[in-house]
Amino acid sequence: MYTPPFFKPDRAASLKFAGDRGFGTMCAFDGHKPVASPLPFYLTYAADGTPQAAFHVARHNPLVKLADGATSWLLAINGPDAYVSPDWYVSPDQVPTWLYQSVHLSGPVRPLSDDELAVQIDTLSDKFESWLLPKTPWNSAKMTAGRFETLKKAIVGLVMTVEEVEGSFKLNQHKSDADYAAIATALGEGDADAKQISQLMRQARPQVFEHDTNKLERSVP
């Protein structure tokens, strides 16, 4: 991943982003062409602190045959993104650009045992069911044993040992305060992704927007 220094998050921030997002595109090479699948995953850590990305795919997915435990794969995780018009800048002679958050994890992938897969299924569902609280979380114990075992045979559990972590959080960090504020304000009027980028920009450089807060406080009777 090409990342200018001012867009590069540290390793901890990149891993947190990937873990919180929990959905990405897994890519491998079969010797002739790239093979990729979008999929949910969760991060765990080995005893020595090495990150691991656990996931599963359909048994007939071409990725299964490529999981040799040695060849490096790439997991690309993307967050919100938004187009920026040059017309929104305070400074003249700007060009169009795109703001985004993205993290790439890479490393070898190996198959899981049947017992490891059972744990993975519940761990993965626990992660995403927690997003739906206060709904009572679903887990595999709600299924009849025979049905669960039948469905489990249709998938293959896999785990990536993450050897490299790369991230790019492009939020116009290199722009002046005036241009930065102008872009964040314009994006705040856009779609859901644009609004998320605007909020991330405000969180990254809150001092740029202090005058907005002060103005609001003075307007409240």
N, C-alpha and C positions, 0 to 999 in steps of 0.2 A: 504494500500500500504506500503510495506517495503521500507524505504528510509534511508540509512546512512546519517548522518548529512552533510557530504561534498557534497552530491548530491541534497540536499533539497533546492528548491527555496523558497522565501518568498511567502506569500499569494497573494500579488499584482502581482508578476511575474507569478504565476500559473494562476490567473484569466485572465491576459493579454494574455498569451499563449492560453488558452482555447477560449477566445473571438476572437482572431485573426484567429485561426484555423477554428472554426465554423463547425466542422464535427467530430462526434464521434460515439461510440457504446453505446446505452442505454440498461441497463440490469436490470431485475427485477426477482423476484422468485414467481412462481405460486403455491407454496406449495408442488410441486413434483420435479420441475426441473427449471433451469434458462431459462429465455426468453430474447432474445436480438435482437436489430435491429440497423443497422448503419443508421445514419440520420444527416441532417444539423440542426443547431440550432443557436440562437443568445443569448447573455447575456444582461439582463437588470437589473435594481436595484430598489428595493422597496424604499419607503420614508425613511425607517430607515437604508438604505444601504445594506440590505440583497440581495445577488446575486440571480438572477432567470434565469434559462435556458428555453427558449421558443422553442417549436418544434411542429410538427404534424406528424401523422402517418395515414396509411390507416384505414378506419373504421373497417375493419375485422382483423386488427393486434391484436394478443393476448394481447399485452401490454395494450390496451384500457380498458379491464375489470379489470386490476390490479391497475388502477389509482384511488386509494381510498382517496387520500389526506393525508394519515397517514403513510403508509408503505414506508420505504426508498428505493429508487432506486439508481443505480450507472451509471454515464455517464463517460465513459473512452475515453479520447482524446489523440491520439498519433501523434507525429511529425515524423521527419526523424529518421532513425536508420541505424546502420552500424556495421558489424562484424570487429573485430580487431584481427589480427594474432599475436601470440607471437613473430614471426620472425621480426616484425617491431620495437620492443623495442630496446633501447640501452642497458638496463640492462638485465642480463641473468635470466634464470629460471622464465620466465613469463608464464601465461596461457591465452588461448583464452578468449575473452569477447565480449560483445555487448554494444555499446553506443547508447543512445536514449534520447528522451524527451517524457514524458508522464504526464498527469494530470488526476486525478479522482475527480469528483464532485458527491456528494451524498446528498439525501434529499427526502422528500415526493413529489409526483406528483399529480396534480389535473387537471381535464378537464377544458377547456376554454369555455366561452359562444360563441354563434355564432358571436356576435359583436367583441369579443376579437379575435376570429379566423381570421376575415377579416383583422383586424389590423396586426395580426401576419404574415399573408401571404405577405402583402405588405412590412412589415419591414424586413422579411427574404429575399425576393427577392431584396429589396434595398441594403441589405448588400452585396450580391454576384454579383449583377449587377454592383456595384461600382468597382469591380475588373476588369471589362471589358471596363472601360472608355478608350478612348473617345466615345465608342459606346453609343448611346442614350439608357438610361436604360428602360427595360421593367417594366410595372406595370399592375395590374389587370384591370385598366381602359381601356386598349387596347382591352379587350375582351368584347363581347356582354354580357349584364347583365344576360340573361338567361343561357348562357353557363357557366359563372363563378359560378353562384349559383348551377348549376347541379354538377359541379366538386367539389365545396366546400362541398357538402353533402357526398362526398365519403371519406372525411378525418375527423379526430378529432384533435382539437388543445389541446395541453397539456403544462403544465409549471411545472418545478421543482423548489421548494424553496431550494436553496443550503445551507445546514447546515454544510457541511464539505468540505474542499478543501485540496487535497493532491497532491503533485507533486514530480517527480523525473527527474532531468536533469543530466543524467549520462554522463559526458564528460571527464572522467579520471582526475578530479580535484585533486585527491589524489596522482597523479604521480609526479615524479621529472620533472624539466624543460626540461631536455634532453629527457626523455621518452615522455613527453607531446608533445614536438615539433616534435619528430620522428613520432608519431602516426598521428598528424594533417597533416603532410607532406604526409604520405602514403595515408591517406584517401582522400587527395586532388587530387589523381590520380585515384580515384574510380568512382563509378556510381553517379547518381544525389544525392541520399540520403547521400552517403559518403562525397561528396563535401559539402553538407549543414552542416553535422556534423563538418567537418574540419573548415568551416567558423565560426561556433558557438564557436569552441575551440579557434580560433584566436581572436574572439571578447571578450571572457572571460578572456584571459590572454595575452593581446597584447604585454606586455613587453618581453615575451618569444621569440617573432618573430622580435624584433627591429633590430637584426643583419641582418635579411633578407632585411628589408627596407633600412637600411644603405648601405648594399652591392649593392642594386639596384640603389640607388641614386648615388653611386660612379661610377657605370658603365655607367650612362647616360652622354654623352658628353655635 
